[in-house]
């Protein structure tokens, strides 16, 4: 059962024109719409279902710099700076708090791996990351049990509430003049002279100069209908929510096999760090060579599964016209059964 997502009242009328149309109402789509609207750019966001109804309301809720590829760190640093301002910017509660994040280390090899990242990435970007052990680890994670030698800790990393954040950003985009359309799938893109001329939605056409595709797991299907090859496969990670608990850690943390984050209501989200499920589908074969290196690197954390998804996606339309119904209208919200 997915968490309850804060509602976003949709705009009633489909604009005839915009400078930019954003396809998809997750965290990427709504953020794009907000920052365009703040600059005075006419923007329309089209979401096939509801805002943040899929991955953007169900993720771990971590906002981090720690542990990232060095190429990601500058973007992550800027993202954390923005997260700090989002409650004020959106005039809403996004749940963001600088709580700190800890990567627990169980073996000497884990410690060495985290030390290497700290030396080559953390210190290079002057992050406040440091290694914890003994009493210092216990002070950051009070009451924590388990055989851990230490942990990598970044106190300036934080957490947010996914089911609050994306809707808050969408509502802010509307206040700045952006248009948000829900239950409004984009069926295709029109071009003229080799340039984008508009999008066709299930409610009608919007003339535009640019399109931002922020369709999440649906992006591969959308691109495929346009003749664009986008290698993308779905991975399912189930998350458990607890009742409110007292005395638990404020810091988010992960160790071998788990990750957890405290919520604003005092409960915790607990996720399985490994054994994520990858259903074998037709795209698995199509993109096998693209993803083989990733499968090799992550084979401990991925569990391949053959089931009904193979048949369901085999039967899924891959081509359609803008005059006909699309897979996006057939599945408004992708809601897989938790493992």
N, C-alpha and C positions, 0 to 999 in steps of 0.2 A: 504494500500500500504506500503510495507516494505521499510526501508531506503536503499539507495544505499550503497552497501558494497564494500570496497576497493578490487580490484582484486588481486588474487594470481596466477601467471602463474604456471601451473602444470608441473611437470617433465614428460618427454615423455616416458621413458622406465620403465617398471615394473621390479624391481630387482628380481633376482631369490632367493635371501636369505637376511635376516636381523636378527639381534639378537632379535629385538622387532618390532611388528606390532601394530600400534595404530589404532583403529577403530573409526572414527568420527573426523571431523575437526572443532569442536567448540573450545571454550576457553580452556577447559580441555585437549582436544586432542592435540591442537597445543602447549600448554605449556609443556605437557609431552614430545612431540617430540623435542622441543627446548632444554630442560634441559638434555635430554638423548644425543642429538647430541653434546652439549657442552662438555659432558664427553667422547666423542669419541665412543659412543655406536651406532652401525649401526641400524638405525631406519627408518621405512617406515610408513607414515601416509596415510590411505585410507579413502577418503570421498566420499559418494555416490552421492553428489551433488557438491556444491561449499563451500569453506571455510567460516564458520560463517554465512551461509545463513539462519539459523533458529534462535533459541533463543539467540545465542551468538552475534547477531547483533541487537537484538530487546529488550534487557532487559533495566532496568532503568539506568544502568551505574554508580551505586553507588559503592564506594569502602569503606567499613566501618568496624569499630570495635564495634561501639555503638549499644546497644540494642541486642547484640547477647547472645546466650546461653553461659554460662561460659566455657563449653567444647570447644566452637569454638574460643574463644578469642585468645589463643596463635597462632593458625593458621592464624587468621585475622590480627594479629600484624605482623607476618612474611610476609603475602601477601602485606600489606601496605608498608613494607620495600622494597619488590621487585618492586611494582608499581613505587616507587620513582626512580628506576634505569632503568625502561623498555624503555624509549625513547632512552637512551644511548645504552642499551643492544641490542635493535633491530635496531638502526640507523634509526628509523622512528618515526612519530608522533602517539602516542597512545591516545592522548587527556587527559592524566592524569594530574590533578591539585589538590593540597590540598586546597580545597575550604571550608571545614567544612560542617557538616550536623546538622540540627536541627529537633528534634521531637517536634512538637507543642503540647501543653497541653490545652485542652478546659475546663476541669473540675478539681475540687480538687482531685477527684479520679485519674485522669490522672497524676497529679503532684505527688501524693503519690506513684503511680506505678513506675514512672521514678526515684523518690528519692530512692526507694527500690533497683532498679537495680544499681543506682550509688553507693549506700552504699555497696552492697554485691558483685558487679562485677567490676564496674568502678574503685573504689578505691583499690580493692584487686589487680588489675593488673596495678595500678598506671597510668591509662589513664588520658588524659587532659580534660575529660568530666566535664561539670559543668552545673548548672541550670541557666537559664536566665529569667529575668522578666523586665517589664517596658521599660525604655529607653535603656537598654542593648540589649533587644530583638529587639527593633526597629533599633538599630545601625547595628545588624547583618543581619536583613531582612528589609532594607529600603523600605518604601512605602507599607508595608504589612498591609492589612486590615483584620478584623475579630475579634471575641470575644475569644481571647486566653489569658489564665492566665500566661503563660510562656512557656518555652521550654527547652529540654535537648539538649546540644550543645557539639559537639566534633570537635574543629577546625582542628585537624590533619587528620580527615577523608577526603575523596576526591571523585573525579568523573573521569570517563574516557569515551571515545567515543567507544561504542561497535563495530560499523561497521569499526573502524580503528584498534582497539587493536588486535583482534584475527588474522586478516590478517598480521599485522606487525610482530606478533610472528611467524606465519607460514613462512613468508619470511626469518626471521632470522634463523629459523630451517634449511631451505635450505642452507643458507650461511655457516652454521656450518657442512654441510655434510648430513643432513637428506633429505629424499625423500618425496615429497608431491604429492600424486595422487588424482586428483579430477575426478568426474564422474566414480568412481571406487568402487562399492559396494562390501563389503566382504560378501560372501554367507554363509560361515561356517568355522569351525575350524577342522583341522585334528589332531588326536592324535596317539601316538605309545607308547606302554608299559605304558599307564597311564599318559604320558606327552604330552604336546603340541609339534606337529611336523611341523605345518604350517597352513596357512590360504588359502582358495580358494576364489579368487575374480572373478568378472565377466570378468576380463582380463587374468586370469590365476592364478597359484599357487605361493605363496611366502613361502619358508621354513623359520621357525623361532623357537625360543625357548620360547618366551613369547608373550602374547597378552594383550594389555590394551584396555578394552571396554570403550569408551567415547561417546556412541551413543545417549546421550540425551533421548528424549522421545521414541526413537526406541529401547532402551536397553532391555526393557521387551520382545519385540517380538524376538529380536536376541537371548536372553537367553532361551526363551521358545522353540525355535527350537533345542536347545542343551539339553533340559530336565532340565533346571535350572529355578526354580521358583523365579522371581524377582517382588515383588509387586510394581506396578507403575501405577499411573493414571495421566491424563493430566489435567492441569488447564489453562484456557485462561484468560490473562489480557491484555486489549487493552491499547495502548499508543498513545497519540496525540502529534503532533509536531507543534509548532508555527513558524511563520516568526520571523526573528531577531527583538528583542525588546530592547529599551534603558531604563536604569534606574532600571532594575530588580535586584534581589539579586544574588550575586555570590554563596552564600551557597545553597546547596540543602536542601530541607525541606519536611516534610510531616505533615499532620494534619488529622482530621477526614474526610475520604473520598477522599483524594488526596495525591499525591506526585509529586515533580517537581525537575528538574535538568537543569541547564543552559548548553547549548552546546557551542562548540568553535566558531560557527558562530553567536552567540548572541541570538539564539532562545532558546526555552525551550521545553523539553519533559515533558508532564503532564500525569500522570497515575491515574487510579482509584484504591485507596488503598483497597477498599472492593468491594463487588458484583462481584467478579471474577466468571467466568462461568466454571462449571464442567459438561461436557456432560455425560449422562448416556449411558454407553457402556457395552458390555459383561464383560469386566474386572472389572467394577464397582461391579457387583454381585460376581465375582470370588474372589475379594480382599476386599469385604465389611467388613469382620471382622478385617482385617488388618488396614483399614483406619477409622473405626468407631470412635476411640478416637480423631483422627484429625478432623473429621467432627463435632464432638460435640464441640471441642474447637474453631473451626473456622466457626461455622454455620452462624455467622453474616456476614462473608466475602465471603461466597461461595454460588453461586446460581446454583442449580441443574437444568439441562435442558434435555428434551427428544426431539430428532430431528433426522435428517438424519444420524448423526454420529453413531447412534445405528445400523442402517442397514449397513453402510459402513464398520464398524469394524466387524460386524457379518460375512460379506462376505470376510474379509481379510484372506488370507492363514496363517495358524499357523504352518504348517510343510512344508518343501520343501527340495529337494536334492540340492547338490552343482552344479549339472549339469543343473539345471533349473533356470529360472528367479525368483527373489524374490520380496517381497513388497518394498524393498529399491530401486529397479530399477524402480518400477512402480511409486513411488512418490519420485522424486529427492529432492524436497524442500517442506516441510510441510508449507503451507501458509494459515492459517485459516482466514476467513473473520472477520474483527474487529467488536466488539460490539459497 
